[in-house]
């Protein structure tokens, strides 16, 4: 199942961190494949551009995953906690690093301090910092330091 999922995820631009945190929230009582897909739809950079075949393959995978979870007899809450212990909510994203660097160059170290504090507990929900778990913004797609790094970065 993992191999087929990873193959599916390479066919669309996906934020893997968000995908696996979202997958942890899958509600096994939900039978609708469309609603199962909604659980992880926010992890794709362009969910509206997923072709029908890809959506169907994802729905099928999620359906099989749901059935596997039901056989395991673990509660959704317990599974979510277990998954979230190994799938961090916050990762040191290139665009965050670049924003911090930009502020430091202006003499402002506040974002460095905020990120340092954030990464002391990267697996914990930190509601005031949810914006720091967001996908890469479009402005960072092609900006040096955000989308591409050199060996000296």
C-alpha positions, -999 to +999 in steps of 0.1 A: +000+000+000+028+024+008+045+019-026+013+026-044+006+057-023+040+071-029+036+065-066+003+083-066+017+112-046+045+118-072+019+123-100+007+156-085+026+183-067+019+174-031+030+188+003+039+155+020+040+169+055+004+182+051-007+150+034+004+127+062-009+150+089-042+151+070-042+114+065-040+109+102-074+127+105-092+102+082-125+093+098-131+056+094-169+060+097-169+080+064-178+057+035-180+083+007-148+082-014-153+119-023-153+128+014-123+106+020-105+125-007-115+158+009-096+147+039-063+151+021-072+175-008-056+204+010-022+188+006-022+192-032-009+224-046-034+224-074-063+201-063-085+214-091-060+202-117-060+165-105-073+146-135-102+122-130-080+091-133-057+104-105-087+113-083-102+078-088-069+062-080-065+083-048-101+075-038-095+038-044-063+039-023-081+058+005-110+033+004-086+004+008-067+022+035-100+029+054-109-008+052-074-018+065-079+006+094-112-009+102-096-043+104-070-030+128-097-020+153-077+010+166-098+040+174-094+070+150-082+091+180-055+067+190-043+062+154-042+100+149-021+105+180+003+077+169+006+090+134+011+126+146+040+114+169+060+105+138+047+130+112+056+165+123+033+193+117+060+219+112+091+215+090+118+240+082+105+251+048+128+270+025+104+300+022+103+303+060+141+303+062+143+329+035+117+351+052+138+349+084+170+357+065+153+387+049+143+400+083+177+394+098+193+414+070+171+443+083+183+437+118+151+420+129+157+386+146+121+380+157+113+354+131+145+334+139+134+334+175+099+323+166+111+295+143+135+283+170+107+282+195+084+265+170+108+237+162+113+228+198+079+210+194+074+203+157+049+175+163+026+196+186-004+215+174+005+252+180-027+270+170-012+305+170+014+293+145-008+273+121+003+296+093+038+283+097+026+248+086+012+261+053+022+250+019+048+270+000+031+302-012+030+309-049+054+338-046+081+314-034+077+290-063+106+304-083+123+328-058+160+318-052+164+306-016+128+295-015+124+270-044+160+262-052+191+261-031+227+259-041+253+239-022+263+271-004+227+279+007 
